[in-house]
Amino acid sequence: QGQLVESGGGLVQPGETLRLSCAASGRNFSSSTLVWYRQAPGKQRELIAVIDSSGTTSYASSVEGRFTISRAKVKNTVLVYLDLASLKPEDTGVYYCHLNYRGRDYWGQGTQVTVSS
């Protein structure tokens, strides 16, 4: 059974950086496109960064130039990272990683990022 586990969230001040990690295991997710979503308080979940199996990336305009998505593979686990820089209070929210494998959606449990002075 596949699973995604996020880590790395926390409380930071505006302008600081943070690295989020997501470990995808239990299936051969090597060919999967990996996506980070964010859900801000009182808002719908939004797509913020995508990386496909070849390493091609795309970003929401709200994070372009500040966030960087990357991926790696260690043994049977696919790792996807999200480096957050120049953080703003509006980046606050729960960050989720997601992939679709053979028609099934997999989600992590989410990791909270709070940007506040």
Secondary structure as GFF3:
##gff-version 3
##sequence-region A 1 117
A	DSSP	beta_strand	3	7	.	.	.	ID=ss1
A	DSSP	beta_strand	10	12	.	.	.	ID=ss2
A	DSSP	beta_strand	18	25	.	.	.	ID=ss3
A	DSSP	beta_strand	34	39	.	.	.	ID=ss4
A	DSSP	beta_strand	45	51	.	.	.	ID=ss5
A	DSSP	beta_strand	57	59	.	.	.	ID=ss6
A	DSSP	beta_strand	67	74	.	.	.	ID=ss7
A	DSSP	beta_strand	77	84	.	.	.	ID=ss8
A	DSSP	three_ten_helix	89	91	.	.	.	ID=ss9
A	DSSP	beta_strand	93	101	.	.	.	ID=ss10
A	DSSP	beta_strand	104	107	.	.	.	ID=ss11
A	DSSP	beta_strand	111	115	.	.	.	ID=ss12
###
